[in-house]
């Protein structure tokens, strides 16, 4: 039974990583919506949480309303400045390992 639970957890973690990678590859709203629908993200809470995972960082002063929070994160995602910070973080990790 424990082995089954561990396998489910690993599978869920793997699926989350694939979903995050797919969303990071999305470059416009149509591609973003395709990722949401492909991986079964249907409500504003789920979509907002995925965008927060993808963009990383800590988010402050987000609206309390689920739909408003999603719309704000969606606008930040589509604006794309998070991509620069993500690449810079990757470069810092590579340099640290040298």
N, C-alpha and C positions, 0 to 999 in steps of 0.2 A: 504493500500500500504506500509506504513512504517513498519507494522508488518511483511509483506512478506520479505522486505529487511533485517530486523533484523534476521528472521529465516534463510535466505540464508547466512548471515554473520556467524551465529552460526554454521550452517552446514559446511561451508567452514573452519572455525576455527577447528571444530571437525575433519574434514577430514585431515587437516594439522597435527593435533596432532597424529592421527592414522598413517599417513604416516611417521612421524618422529619416532614414536615408532617402526614401522616395520623396518625402516632403522637401528635404533639402535640395533635391534636384528640380523641384517645381520652380518655374520662373515666372508664371503669370497666374491669374485667378482661375482660368480654365484648368490648368494643370493641378493647381491646389485643390480645386473641387473634385477632380478626378481621383486624387489620392484619398480624400475624405470618403468618397463613395466606394472606392475599391476596398478600403480597409474597414468600412462599416462605421465611420464616425458620422453620427446623425444629428446630434444636438449641440448646442452652443458650448456647453460645459466641456464635452469631450474634445471638440475642435479647438477651443481655447487652450486646454491642457496640452494638446499635441503641439500647437504652435509655440507654447512656452518651452517645451522640451527641445524643439527644433532650434529655436533662436538662442537658447541658453540664457545665462545671466539671471539676475534678480529683477523682478518687475515690481515697481512701487506705484502707488496711486492709480491702480487699475480700478475701473468702475465695479461696483458691487453687483450690478445687474449682469446676468450671464451673457445675454445677447450683446450688450454694450461692450463688455470685456472682450468678447470674441471679435467684434468689429474693430476695436482698437488694436488688438494683436494682429488681426488680418491686415490692417493698413500698415503696421510696422513691418510685417513679413513682406508684403508686396513692395514696400519702399526699398528694402534690401540692404540697409546699412549693417544689419546683423551679420551678413555674409563676410564683410571685411573683418569684423571682430573674430568670427569663427576661424577664418584663414590665419589671422595673426596669432591666435591661440595655438593652432596646429604648428605653426612655424616655431613658436617659443618652445613647445614641447620637443620638437625635433632638435633644436639648438641645445636644449638642456641635456639631452642624451648624448651629445657629442663629447 
